[in-house]
Every structure is written in structure tokens, then in C-alpha cells.
Amino acid sequence: MTMATDSPRDGFRLSMLIYDSRYRALTIQLFVLALFIAVIWWLGSNLQNNLAEKGRPLSFDFLWSRAGYDIAQTLIPYTNDSTHFRAMLVGLVNTLVLAFFGCIFATIIGVIVGVLRLSKNWLIARLMTIYVEIFRNIPLLLWILLIFVPLGEMTPGPNAFRLTDEMVASGTLPAASMLFGETVAITNRGTYIPGFLFDRGFESGWLTTLVILAVILGSLFVHFTLTARARRVQEDTGVRPTTWWKSLAVLFLPLAALLWAMGFHLDIPQPPTRFNFEGGVLLQNAFVAMLVALSLYTGAFIAEIVRAGILAVSRGQTEAAYALGLRPNRTMRLVVLPQALRVIIPPLISQFLNLTKNTSLGIAASYADLRGTLGGVTLNQTGREVEAMLLMMLIYLSISLSISALMNVYNRSVQLKER
């Protein structure tokens, strides 16, 4: 019997890059990539030539010249004698801090409001709907100004908190009082909150912060490892081992031991004896206004995402949980939300990116973020508009891609996996 065999393949020829389906797609992609690189190269060369003809060649040497201006909120060492590069780093850190806390608070607000919008309590559901509709349909810039202006105009000055010996003798109270057990003061210069002090910490504040973060991350890793192991045991045997006390010990004992070893204590702001408070940490009104506005504004969008994710879960899942005797709050936490995450995470990533980019509106409240330093004072002083804009575009692009990469890793972890 004669067996049919595959015909031997011919050798590679250049014409196969176009006519052979095995290579055609790769050829088209390489051609488009080369065309794109050529266009970018032509635009860059054209820009550089035009700037050179006007006596302003593309150069980033201005970053190493003296900045000559002060920045109100600095989380890294900086003076007006520092370079523009240092000022850019200060603005970048301020942007990252605002974006980090904004994403956390916006997520908390969004999850709570999204769940409450589905409440059977008519009043609570309608109040949450009013909040969402108001914040979603008014521009963020207006919210920033609406929060920033009253903080500076309607709050008392630091001297209103001053308590003199004469006032003590006469039994007179200060014009303004501190909040939360005399630990927080809201003034027209900013909000004074307790700070962290270490009697036996490292010489470098950044090193102390890194050590604390390392301990926290290590504790979280061990906690998730214990939880994953308990889940595997439950899937194999049907019995879930008790791990709550182990998780509590892992999460809190190492951090508590480290803080005790470093002599941790709070630095409570003290009422002024002359002009300003002593001790504590001063949060600029611009930072507070930006944080509140970004959190409330983005939280309204996240609330709708959470509500849509919950509604995407089959009603039968909830009914099955009720049939097993689970209460509504445990059903939401253990059954509905874990499944809704598969729908929530992708649009949530977009909201985190929007919040990060919206921090550039901080210039409206005089907040010294990346836009206010590199794209504001530095740009005006040096006249290097193109260079400053290119740097800001590159930095914002890098931040956004980093957030997307991290969130996509988590997104893949919660997706359904075929077996």
C-alpha cells in the first residue's frame, strides 16, 4: 500500500515574506514598526533642528542649575539653593504621595457607597445616589476650589488656639479648640496632625521607613501564605483549619516589636506660645483639598463600578448563600464581592490612572506637585517649555504604566482559571 507523505518544503525565499501566510503577518508588523520609528525620528529631528535655528537647541542642562524658589511641602531635603532636578524630585514625590493616598481613600469610599446604593433601605440608597450624581457631574477643578478656599478663609489662625497664663488665671478658653482629644488642629495655614518619633531609630529617616515597610510586607506575605494553605486544605478535606489567631499574630506582633525596639511614640502638636504650633506634622491646605476632592470625585465613579460588578453576579449565588444560613453582610463579603472583583478590577485600573493624572490639577490650589514644580516654576524660570513638557510626559507615562502593570498582576490572580 502506498502511503501519502508530506512534500518536502522548499528553501526560504524572499518572496515568501509577502506571499507565504506563515511570514506575511510578521512582515507587516515589522514594516509598521519601522514606519512608526521613522515618523518619531523625523518629528524629533525636525523639532531639534527648528529649535537650533532659533538659538534654543534641545538641552536638559537647566536641571542642574540653581532652582532659587521655595516649596511649601517637601518630603525630601530641599532648599532654594537646590537644583531644578531636586525640585522636580520633590514634585514627583508629592505627586506619588497624593496619588497613593487618593487611590486608597477613593477605593474605600467607592466600595462603601457602591454597596450602600444597593441597600434595601430607601433613604440610604437615595442619599448614596445623590452623592454619586452630584460628584460625577461637576468638574473636578470646581470641587478642588470649593474645598480649598474655605480651608484658607473660614478656618481659624494658629493664634486662635493659643492659651496664655492670663487666660488660665481668668478661666478663659481659647477661641478655637483642637479635635480628636486635642491631637488635631485645622487652621488657615494647614492641618496639624500627630507625627511619628523614634528614640532609637536609624539615622536616616528613609532607612527607618524602608525597614518598617519591609516588616509590613513580610507580615502580609506570611499572612497570604497561611490563607492560601488553609484554602488548599479546605479544598482537599472540606475542613478549614483555624488561622485567624496566626494571622493576627503575624500581622501585628512583628510590627509592634519593631516599633517598641525603636522607641516609637507620637509627636502631638502643641498649641502655639507665639505664632505657630510646636511639634506634629503640618499638612498644607492644598494637599488636604486635593486629597479630599480627588477621593470624593473618583470615589463616585468607583461606586458605580462596584455597583455594576455586584449586579453582574448571579442572583442565585446570593440565594444559595442565604439558604446555607449566611447573613447578608457575610454573603456580600464572602460570596458576592470576590466574584464581582473579576468585573470591577479592569475599570478600576482606569480610575486609578485618571486619579493619578488628575493630580496635575493641584496647580489650582498651589500644590507643589510635578506639574507645579517642573511644569510651573521651573518652566517659567528657564523658558525650557519643550524639555519640561517632554519630561513630564515621560514621567506620567512611566507612572501610569507601572500602575497598570501592578494592577494587571492582581487582575490575573482573581480571574477564573480553567482546569
N, C-alpha and C positions, 0 to 999 in steps of 0.2 A: 504494500500500500504506500502510495506517495503522500508524504506529509508536507503541508504548506508551511513555509518558513518566511520570516520577515526578510524583506530585501535589504541588502546591506546599504547602510547610509553612506551618502556621498560625503566628500570632504567639505569643510566650511568654505563658502564663497561670500564675497562682499554683498552680492545681490540678495543673499538670504536675510540681511538686516532689514530689508524692505518687504520682500515677498514671502518670507517664511514667518508663519504666525508665532513660532517659538521665540523669535527675536524682535518682531515688529514692535511690540508694546515697550520693550526695553529701549529700543531705538528712539521711539517718540518721546519717552520720558527724558532720556539723556539730551535730546535736542531741545526740549522745552527748558530743562535746567540750564543748559548752556546759553540759551537765549535770554533767560532771566538774569543770569550772572552778567551777561554782556550789557543788558539795559542798565543794571545797577552800576556797573563800572562806568558806562558812558555818562550817567547822571552825576556820579561822584566826580569824574574828571571835569565835566562841564562846570560843575559848581566850584571846584577848586580853581579852575582857570579864570572864571569870572571874578572870583574874589581876589585872585592875584592881580588881575588887571586894575582893580580898584584900590590896590595897595593894602589889601587886608587878606593875606593868604591864610588858609586854614591852619590854625595852630592852637594847641592846648597849653601853651606856656603860662597863660594867665592863671592857671590853677595853683601855681607855686608862688604867686605874688601875694603881698600882704592884703588881707581882707579889709581891715580898717573899720569894721562895724560890729556892733554888739548883737548878741542873740539872747532873748529872754530865757528860753528854756533849753538847757544843754544837759544831755545825759552823759556826754564825754567831755574831757577837758577842752576848753576853748576860751580864747581871749580875742580882742580886736587886733592883736598882733599876729594871730594865726593866719594861715594861708587860706585862699579860696577853696582849696581842696579839703581842708579841715572843716570849713564852713559847710561844704557840700556833704561831708560825712555826718555832721551834726543834723542837717536837714533830713538826710536819709534815715538816720536813727529815729528822729521824731516821726517821720512818716511810717516806719515799720512799727513803732510802738502804738501809734494811733490806729493803724490798720489791724494789728493783733488784738488789742482790746476791743476795738469796734466789732470785729468778726465774732468774738466770744459773746459780747453783750447782745448783739443783733440776733445771734442764733438762739440764745436763751429767751429773748423776747418773742422771736418768731415762733418757736416751738410752743411756748405757753399760750400765745394768742391764737395760733393755729388750732390747737386742741380745744381751747375755750370757745372758738367760733362754732364748733360742732356740739357745744353743750346743749342739753335739753332745757336748761334754764333760759327762758326767753330774754330776760333783761341782760344777763351776762353775754349771751350770743350777740345781741344787738349792739351792746357797748363795744365789743371787740370789732364788730363790723364797722361801726362809726370810726374807730381808731384807724383801721386799715384804709378805709376810703379817704379819710382826711389826709393821712400822711402820704399815700400813694399818688394823690392828685395835686399836690402842692410842690413846687420845685424845691430841691434840697437847699439851694442857696438861701431861699427865704427862711427856711427853718433855722439855718445857721445864724442868720442875722437876728431872727426873732428870739433866739436863746442867748446870743452873745450880748446884745445891747442891754437887756435887763440885768445881766450879771455885773455889768460895769456901772450901770446907772441907778439901780434900785437896791443894791446891797450896801451895807454899812462899811465904813472905812475901818482899818485896824485899830485906830484910836478909840472907836466906839466900844471896844472890848476891854479897854484899859481900866484897871481897878487900882486906885491910888490909896495911900494911907488915910487921907482925909475922907475919902468915900467910905472906907471901912469904919472909921470912927463915927461917921454920921449915919451909918447904916444904909447908904445909898448904893443901889445896884448899877452896874454898867448899862449903857444904852443898848447894847447888844450882848447876847449870850451865845456860848458855843453849844454845839449839838452832840448827841450820842455820848452822853456822860462827860462833857467838857473835853472832847478829843478832836472835834472837827469845827472849823470856823470858816464860814463863807463870807468873803469880803470883796470889795470892789477891786482889789489887787490880785485876787485869786483865792483858791480854796486851800486852807492849811489842813493837812491830814497827818496822822502819826507816821513817823519814819522808822526804819529798822536800824538798830545799832548792834554791834558785836564787840564785846570786850576782848575777845581772844580770836578775832578773825584774821584773815590773811591781810598782808599789807596792801594788796591790790583789791579794790572793790570788784573789779571784773572777775578776778580769780575766785573770790568768795561766791559770786553769783554763779559761776560755772560749776563750782563744787556742789552747790545746792541743787542746781538743775540736774547734774549728773545723778545725785542721790534720788531725786524725784523720778527721773526717767528709769533708773534701775528698779525702783519700787513698782512703777507701773508695769515694767516688763515682767517682773516676777508675778504680779497680780494677774496679768493676762495669761501667763503661762499656767498658773493654778486654775484659772477659769476654763481654759481650753482643755486641760487634763480632766477636770471634773465633767466637762461636756462629753468627752470621749468615753469616760467610764459610764456615764448615764446612757449613752447610745448603745454601749455593749451589754450592760447589765440591767438597765432600766432603773437603777438606783443612783441618785446623785449624791456624792459624798459631801459632807458639811465642810464648807471652805470659808464661810463668812468671817470667822474669827481669825483665820490665817490671813485673809485679805486685809482686814483691818490692821493686824499687826505689821504686815509688810508695808502697807501704805503710810502708816503714821509713826511707828516706832523708830525706823532709821532716821527719818527727818527730825523727829523730836530729839533723838540722841545727838545728832549733828548740831542742832541749834543750841542745845544745852552745853555741848562741849565748846562752842564758840562764844558762849555768854550772850545769847540773844536777848534783847529787851526792846521795848517800844520807846521811841523818842516822841513824847507827847508835846505838841506845840503849846507854848506858854503865852498867856496874854501879854501884850506889849507893855513895857515900862515907859517907853518913849514913843517910838514910831511904828515898828514892825513886830510881829510875833517872833519869839525865840524858839528854835528847835522845830522839829517836824519837817514836813515836805510841802513845798508850795506848788500847787497845780495851777498853772496860768488859766485865766478865764477863757482864753482862746482854745486851749486844749479841752477844757470841760465842755465848752459849747460845741466843739467839733465832735467830741465823743458822744455826747447826748444826741445831737442831731443825726449823726451817721447811724447810731444804734437804733433810734426810733424809726428813721426813714427806711433803712434797709430791713429792719425787723418786720415792717408791714409787708414787704414783698416776700420775705421768708415765711411769714404766716400763711400766705396764700399757697406757697409751695407745699408747706406741711399739710395744710387742709386738703389739697389735691392728692397728696400722697396717701393720706389716711382714707380718703374716699375711694382710692384705687384698689384698696384691699377688699376682697370679697366679704360681703356681709355674713356669709356662712362661717368665716373664721371667728367673728365675734360671737355668733350664736353658739358655736361649738365650745368656745371658752366659757361662756355663761353656763352651758349645760354641764361642764366639768366642775362648776362651783366657783370659778374665778370671779372676783369682784371687778367692777368697771375700771377702776384705776389700775389694777394689776393686769387686766386684759389689754388695756391701752399700752402699758409699759412692756409687757412680756410677749404679746401676740401681734398687736396691730403695728406699733411703731417699728419693730425690727423688720417687718415685711415692707412697710412704707418707705424705709430708707432706700430701697432699690429704686424708687421713683423720685425720692427727694434729693439725693446726692447730686446727680448731674446738673439740675438747675441751681442748686445751692452753690456749686462751684462758680457759676456765673455771677451770683450775687456777691460772693467774696471778692471776685475780681472787680466788680463795679464799686464796691466799698473802698477797695484799695486805691483805685484810680480817682474816686471822688474826694480822697484826702487832699488832692490838689486845690480844692476849693477853700482850703484853710487860709489862703491869702486874703479872703474876705473878712476874716476875723483876726488878721495879723498873726496867724500861727506860722512859726518858722519851720515849715516842712521843706521837702526838696524843692517844691515849686517856689516857696518864699525865699530860699537862700540862693540856690543855683539859678533858678529861673526868675528870680526877683532882683535882690540887691546886687548880687554878683554880675548878673547880666547887664544891669543898668550902669554899674561902675566900669566894667571892662568893655562894654559895647560888643561883646562876642555873642551875638544872638544865635548864629548858626551853631557854633560849638556847644553853647549851653543847651539849645534845643535837642541837638543830637545826643548829648549825654543823658538828658532827662528821658528821651525816648528809649534809649538803650537800658537805662536803669529800670524804668517802669515795665518794659518788656521782660526783663530778667525776673523781676519780682512776680509778675503775672504768670510766667511760665513755671516758676518754682511752685507757686500755689497750686496751679493746675496739676503739676506732676505729683505733689503730695496728696492732693485730694483724689486723684485718679487711682493712686495706690489703695487708698481706703475704699474707693468705689468698687474696685475689683474684688476686695475682700468680702463685701457684703452681697455681691451678685450671686445669683443661683448658679451652682456648679453641677454640670451633668455627670452622671456616674455610669 
